């Protein structure tokens, strides 16, 4: 495992970590969610790596060890350029093999937006608890006239997982951000509106995974996204009794097995 900083389009330095597999079958770029950081995906990365995949991860700007105003975006171009910086770095580090993107929650939103904007840049996507429609109305009571620099407490913790150990670790993690800006919410809202208006722009192979009891991002988001996008190769799986972070649930190996099986099939197909 090695780590360094890469630069986004505007020069913002993003913390980037890579686990190179010998004779890698493909490379997987993992895009984390709101307020968290790439380090919370160590187990997923370990599982992928053990199956012959190189893994690339990065901290969103304003998250984890990356530069940038904390938990803040001016607009969706910053999200897109940050994901693109990670994707292009991973491609350069892993020439000649397919590249896939796994995105969770806000990272699933970022991946869906990226795939819709740059079709064909990735061989496929795995989206976990992805915020693509906001049917759960996250932040919808937020007045749209607040300054973008207004901050609110991060109250996501209790809903991240059904495993109390994961919830406790989330709350105690110094790299998990404790505040969220209005600017980030406004950026998500505008991006979600765009996804709703342009569902046919997403054409790449995709596996949509969601917990049935996800109280942060309603699983209807994935159901609607699945039904509306133009991808001919698309699969949806809803897991009974699981909360938001399905890669951290007690039955996480079942979920990760499903993701790896999908990746395996698409590497072979490619």
Secondary structure, 3 states (H helix, E strand, C coil): CEEEEEECCCCCEEEEEEECCCCCCEEEEEECCCCCCHHHHHHHHHHHHHCCEEEEEECCCCCCCCCCCCCCCCCHHHHHHHHHHHHHHHHHHCCCCEEEEEEECHHHHHHHHHHHHCCCCCCEEEEECCCCCCCCCCCCCCCCCCCCCCEEECCCHHHCCCCHHHHHHHHHCCCCCCEEEHHHHHHHHHHHHHHHHCHHHCCCCEEEEEECCCCCCCCHHHHHHHHHCCCCCEEEEEECCCCCCCCCCCCHHHHHHHHHHHHHHHHHHC
